[in-house]
Amino acid sequence: MPTIFTVLASHLNNRIYADAVPLSFRLTPTNTPFGIRNSTGPNGLAEVYVVDGGMLDYEAQSVNALSISVTGLGLTTDSTLTVNIIDANEPHNFTNLPNSTDVSAASTSAGNEVFVVIIYDPDLNPVSRVRCYLTNWSSVETDTDAPPFSVDPDTGSVTANVDLSKWTLKNPTTSSYPSVVTYELGILATEGLHSVFDKLRVTIRDLLQPPAFLNLPENISIAETTPPNTSIFKVLTAPSLDQITYEIVNAFESLPFCIDRLNGDISLCSYAKLDACIRRLYSVEIRASNSALYHAEFLNVTVNPVNSGPAFNQSIYYATINEKCNGSDCVPGQSVASLTVFDRNCNGGVHLCAIIPGFGSEFFDLNNCTELVNVLSIDLDNHPEYETIELWVEVKDSLNLTGYSEVIVTVLNTNDFAPNFNDATYFGWVEENLPGGKSVLTVSATDADWAMHPNGQFEYSILPENMTQYLFEVESKSGIVRTKQPLDSETASSYSFTVVVSDHGTNPWHLNGSAAVVVTVGDVNDHRPQVTCDNRLPDEPYPTQQPCFYNFDLVDDAKVGNNVSSVTFAASDSDNGPGNVTFHLLVPDNYFNLDSSTGIITVKKPVESYTKYPLYVYASDNGSPALWSRITNVRIDTYSRERQYVDLTVRPAAGSFNKSAFLAALREVTEPWLTKIVSSTTFSPEVQTEIIVTVYALADNSTYLIENFAYAKTFVNRDAMLSRLQANIYGDPTDIFQSSVFAPFPVVKVMPTYANWWLDTVEGIATIVCLSVLGLILLIVLVVGLLKCLGLLCFKKKEAVRPIHDWNDKELSTASPTEQVNVRHSFSQGC
């Protein structure tokens, strides 16, 4: 009872009494582990001590407040003593060890908790945390496999390291797999200063076992006639919580058996074909596996033979041959089909084969049960009913067991004959200009092959040649030849082409024949004559609205009977019929004649100078009815031969004038159209003053500014020459004659050489035109005024006259020449 504290007390009356006043001490509460006692020393001392059996527990109460009372002479006083208990490091203990637990492997996965170690540590403030460790283990079932458990040092949780449902344990002594195993695990708990050790016994039940067969090994028998996909055995195994799968281990031996990997059902494979004569016994190794273990056993299958008699390897044979087997491609005795006979009797036997008599069987025979041969020729052209022949063949063994098979023979029709036309050449006639689709003729052909077979069916076509396939067509079935478009007799009076007839045969190929066709195109008078302008001079321009306009220049002194020009009319007619063309003058002329056959215009009587003579020429054919050409306009312009020249006065050095050199110089400075100049000179070499050179120009055949007959032609022969030579109306020379070209020939004057030449100049012509216009206007005013006064003038809208170029070819071809001229020159009358 150690003293933990000494209490000192005294009484005040000690001063009065000689002896000290005795004091007594008392401690409250009394249920504490502390007590108080008087000291054996001087009076007034007391000791506070720990009573016997009193436990000081820091964790229960770390501070104790003790009330101490002291009494003397009937007087009492109290005081408080506070006792602080200091914490000490006390040992810890297991609260649930030693212990044991059972674990079901089927329901324990990796990480599942199987036990929790509980430790009691009396310290509230331990120096360090207590940790648990697995130190050792032992097992009756195994001394090599470590336990599949671990202990969490901080929590004391004992958990499975692996999925126990798939964990197995093999006994090394018995090589068996126990279903129950018990481990004793040594658990150590320590915080570094104090340690405690104890054991935990863990029993694992329902451990995974290898699959156990219930009906293997086994011997079974099946018939060789067992069909494929038939189930022959079902493998049974002991119940297991784990999924069991099945397989045939020796499947590499090409066994005819298959197994369902989930339910263990064994059947004949779809490709299996059992033959007891080839193999009688099969040893099939079956393996059953779970997630970790497997077990294998054998199933012995015996194949029993079944003698069902002989049979052909096919229930139906199909064969094809050509008809008329008497040529190089098909001869009697040729093989038609190969037959195969088998017998399930392993001992074999003698087989007899025959054709059962029936329709068409007389054409065939059997050769040693292996071959069907053709012995007689078949003609489908005369006997089409033999196109398909169905035969039945029979095989019989020594036990009189029979088998049958059908042979279907298809006889192919041979394309023996080519189609032929009934005629070698066909002739037809068709009128021109008829629309396409006109029937011309009909061709026909025959084929000696069977008419109901493609070999005997044919169609017609036109051989593509000479473009005739674009003009004619033939109906493929009927043979009617028709036109595809209108034909023109003028383009071609006849056509020759080839028609082809082809059958539809393909054995060995299609055949064809051909014939010639000649079609004559009948001519009709459908083209009116055309007056051509091909013989016009190339330098003659003409307006586009008058594509065939002739303009001739004629010297005013032309003699009667002379041709107006070296150019004559030409006309053509595209028709193949009467082709003679006759020329006509629409209106007979007093001055000119037109030869109806040659188209030559001749002078009928003398003409006047500088006069324009219009003629209207057309041509007609000799068809019925006759057709006319369009009107061809002709204008003959007369001129005076004497007045077509210009005099040039030159003043060269004496004796130095050269006529050829002068004309060359003249042509060099003028435009090309003046190269047709001819020249003569009037001069005297002895005269040293002036030389007059007269330059004559050819008649100008141009038709400048002519749009219709109402306009006059401007005679520019002479005036053009004067203009090109750049001389004024007074004949004064210009700079062109002062150039180096004319240096040897100084020109001093360029003058017209006829009276009133000024009137033919531009100024003169302009003056004449202006005066004529003024006179015409005055005349019109006078006439209008006169008619108005007499009341004879009315103002109504005149009907427009259709220009000739608005008429189409049909209107012009049907109009008479007089109507054509009336259209050109008539005006609708007013009122």
Secondary structure, DSSP 8 states (H G I E B T S, - for coil): --EEEEEE---GGGGTSSS----EEEEE-TTSSEEEEE-SSSTTEEEEEE-TT----TTT-SEEEEEEEEEETTEEEEEEEEEE--------EESS-SEEEEEEGGG--TT-EEEE--EE---SS-SS--EEEEEEEEESS-SSS--SEEE-TTT-EEEESS-GGG-----TTT----S-EEEEEEEEEE-SS-EEEEEEEEEEES------BSS-SEEEEEETT--TT-EEEE--B---SS--EEEETTGGGT-SEEE-TTT-EEEE-TT----TTT--EEEEEEEEE-SS-EEEEEEEEEEE-----EEES-SEEEEEEESS--BTTB-TT-EEEE--EEES-TT----EEEEE--TTGGGEEEETTTEEEE-S---TTT-GGGGEEEEEEEEE-TT--EEEEEEEEEEE-------EES-SEEEEEEETT--TT-EEEE--EE--S-TTSGGG-EEEEE---TTGGGTEEE-TTT-EEEESS---TTT-SEEEEEEEEEE---SS---EEEEEEEEEEE-------EEE-TTS-TT----TTSSSEEEEEEETT--TT-BS-S---EEE---SS----EEEESS--SSEEE-TTT--EEE-S---TT-EEEEEEEEE-S-SS--B---EEEEEEEE-GGG-EEEEEE---TT---HHHHHHHHHHHS-GGGGG-EEEEE--TT--S-EEEEEE-------TT-SSTTS-----HHHHHHHHTT--TT----GGGGSGGGTTS-EEEEEE-STTGGGGSHHHHHHHHHHHHHHHHHHHHHHHHHHHHHT------------GGGS-HHHHHHS-HHHHHHHHH------
